[in-house]
Amino acid sequence: MATSAQTELFELLDISGDDAAECSTLLATPPSAAVLQAMAAMQERLGTFPLDSIQASDASETDWIEALLRFAPAVHSYHEDLGISPMVSAASLGDVGLQLRINRRVHGVFGLDTWSWLTHHMAGNLFRLGRLQFHLVRNSESTDQHHGSAWELGVHIPEDGGLSPALVDASFAEARGFFSRHFPDKRVATATCDSWMLDPYLVERLPDSNIASFARRFTLDRCTDAPTDAVYFTFRQRGLQGLDKLPRETSLQRVVLERIDDGGTWQLGHGHLAL
Ligand SMILES: CC(C)(COP(=O)(O)OP(=O)(O)OC[C@H]1O[C@@H](n2cnc3c(N)ncnc32)[C@H](O)[C@@H]1OP(=O)(O)O)[C@@H](O)C(=O)NCCC(=O)NCCS
């Protein structure tokens, strides 16, 4: 049975049902040394602007879930100190609950194989504003494309229904106001995106889709091989085994599988746009 503090935490992180029950069990006993170490690693990064997530650690996946649960209130307070609304903070931290639900679909059990991704959120600089997430980071490359600014926004697309151009426009408009208001000394002029959705093959094959419309907003800088990303994000399956058993109901499902059937390799497109 969750305590009232836990109920509030689970609401903040959008955790419900069986995941809430499992999380409640994790919080019922004092944190282990591994959990405390994971929390200390997040504390060190809070309020700094690290480009990378925490990737390797002695803590197990379950330790990381517990550490994320225990640490999230500190991030919420940090947001509050910056004058960020509780709603935006909750929308941003709610990715924890979404990732737990996705993990259940992928693996059929409670877990969080994407715990590393969530360590970005715990540094306090990744926000969900409308349909998209925006991550404030230092420029990865110092080229003219950044218009002299030392900062940029990494754009991410959480799973949450359709990606209509109107939703994307509104999200970018909100981001422009949000970052100049809350981070006035970190002027951003550019947004970047690294995603399977920017693979030019998709724009070519599904030109009228929301995905293509999103991809066309970005200038494509380069592509790198990412053989499993398109399968993971379309089917929520890790790896390329048993592809013949996957459904071919939507145009995207067919395009993803047919390219692999033809011997092709899905790419990660790296692109940028001016805000
Ligand atoms: C990105 C996303 C929101 C796009 O959804 P959308 O707006 O419905 O996409 P589109 O309208 O462009 O879809 C075109 C076609 O692909 C299908 N499609 C889109 N996303 C799909 C998915 N995840 N699984 C299966 N089919 C999908 C649509 O149903 C449509 O099919 P149809 O032509 O047969 O009607 C969705 O794919 C998603 O949630 N992906 C997971 C998150 C993700 O990939 N993030 C980026 C990580 S780098």
Ligand as a Chemical Component Dictionary entry (heavy atoms), coordinates in Angstrom:
data_LIG
# 
_chem_comp.id                   LIG 
_chem_comp.type                 NON-POLYMER 
_chem_comp.pdbx_formal_charge   0 
_chem_comp.three_letter_code    LIG 
# 
loop_
_chem_comp_atom.comp_id 
_chem_comp_atom.atom_id 
_chem_comp_atom.alt_atom_id 
_chem_comp_atom.type_symbol 
_chem_comp_atom.charge 
_chem_comp_atom.model_Cartn_x 
_chem_comp_atom.model_Cartn_y 
_chem_comp_atom.model_Cartn_z 
_chem_comp_atom.pdbx_ordinal 
LIG C1  C1  C 0 6.792  9.453  -33.812 1  
LIG C2  C2  C 0 5.342  9.066  -33.713 2  
LIG C3  C3  C 0 4.676  9.898  -32.652 3  
LIG C4  C4  C 0 4.694  9.334  -35.072 4  
LIG O1  O1  O 0 3.331  9.024  -35.008 5  
LIG P1  P1  P 0 2.246  9.546  -36.086 6  
LIG O2  O2  O 0 2.096  11.019 -36.044 7  
LIG O3  O3  O 0 1.048  8.710  -35.922 8  
LIG O4  O4  O 0 3.006  9.148  -37.419 9  
LIG P2  P2  P 0 2.598  9.334  -38.949 10 
LIG O5  O5  O 0 1.283  9.995  -39.071 11 
LIG O6  O6  O 0 3.741  9.949  -39.639 12 
LIG O7  O7  O 0 2.462  7.817  -39.378 13 
LIG C5  C5  C 0 2.519  7.336  -40.695 14 
LIG C6  C6  C 0 2.078  5.889  -40.684 15 
LIG O8  O8  O 0 2.905  5.147  -39.777 16 
LIG C7  C7  C 0 2.115  4.567  -38.734 17 
LIG N1  N1  N 0 2.870  4.673  -37.467 18 
LIG C8  C8  C 0 3.401  5.763  -36.898 19 
LIG N2  N2  N 0 4.043  5.455  -35.759 20 
LIG C9  C9  C 0 3.894  4.116  -35.605 21 
LIG C10 C10 C 0 4.360  3.207  -34.634 22 
LIG N3  N3  N 0 5.095  3.595  -33.576 23 
LIG N4  N4  N 0 4.043  1.911  -34.804 24 
LIG C11 C11 C 0 3.332  1.478  -35.854 25 
LIG N5  N5  N 0 2.873  2.305  -36.816 26 
LIG C12 C12 C 0 3.155  3.607  -36.693 27 
LIG C13 C13 C 0 0.831  5.370  -38.715 28 
LIG O9  O9  O 0 -0.212 4.612  -38.154 29 
LIG C14 C14 C 0 0.650  5.651  -40.191 30 
LIG O10 O10 O 0 0.204  4.450  -40.803 31 
LIG P3  P3  P 0 -0.825 4.430  -42.078 32 
LIG O11 O11 O 0 -0.156 5.224  -43.177 33 
LIG O12 O12 O 0 -0.935 2.978  -42.406 34 
LIG O13 O13 O 0 -2.107 5.051  -41.605 35 
LIG C15 C15 C 0 5.208  7.548  -33.360 36 
LIG O14 O14 O 0 5.860  6.805  -34.328 37 
LIG C16 C16 C 0 5.814  7.227  -32.017 38 
LIG O15 O15 O 0 5.205  7.413  -30.994 39 
LIG N6  N6  N 0 7.067  6.689  -32.022 40 
LIG C17 C17 C 0 7.764  6.329  -30.781 41 
LIG C18 C18 C 0 8.622  7.464  -30.278 42 
LIG C19 C19 C 0 9.824  7.725  -31.147 43 
LIG O16 O16 O 0 10.072 7.043  -32.095 44 
LIG N7  N7  N 0 10.582 8.750  -30.776 45 
LIG C20 C20 C 0 11.787 9.107  -31.445 46 
LIG C21 C21 C 0 12.911 8.441  -30.782 47 
LIG S1  S1  S 0 14.477 8.849  -31.536 48 
# 
loop_
_chem_comp_bond.comp_id 
_chem_comp_bond.atom_id_1 
_chem_comp_bond.atom_id_2 
_chem_comp_bond.value_order 
_chem_comp_bond.pdbx_ordinal 
LIG C1  C2  SING 1  
LIG C2  C3  SING 2  
LIG C2  C4  SING 3  
LIG C2  C15 SING 4  
LIG C4  O1  SING 5  
LIG O1  P1  SING 6  
LIG P1  O2  DOUB 7  
LIG P1  O3  SING 8  
LIG P1  O4  SING 9  
LIG O4  P2  SING 10 
LIG P2  O5  DOUB 11 
LIG P2  O6  SING 12 
LIG P2  O7  SING 13 
LIG O7  C5  SING 14 
LIG C5  C6  SING 15 
LIG C6  O8  SING 16 
LIG C6  C14 SING 17 
LIG O8  C7  SING 18 
LIG C7  N1  SING 19 
LIG C7  C13 SING 20 
LIG N1  C8  SING 21 
LIG N1  C12 SING 22 
LIG C8  N2  DOUB 23 
LIG N2  C9  SING 24 
LIG C9  C10 SING 25 
LIG C9  C12 DOUB 26 
LIG C10 N3  SING 27 
LIG C10 N4  DOUB 28 
LIG N4  C11 SING 29 
LIG C11 N5  DOUB 30 
LIG N5  C12 SING 31 
LIG C13 O9  SING 32 
LIG C13 C14 SING 33 
LIG C14 O10 SING 34 
LIG O10 P3  SING 35 
LIG P3  O11 DOUB 36 
LIG P3  O12 SING 37 
LIG P3  O13 SING 38 
LIG C15 O14 SING 39 
LIG C15 C16 SING 40 
LIG C16 O15 DOUB 41 
LIG C16 N6  SING 42 
LIG N6  C17 SING 43 
LIG C17 C18 SING 44 
LIG C18 C19 SING 45 
LIG C19 O16 DOUB 46 
LIG C19 N7  SING 47 
LIG N7  C20 SING 48 
LIG C20 C21 SING 49 
LIG C21 S1  SING 50 
# 
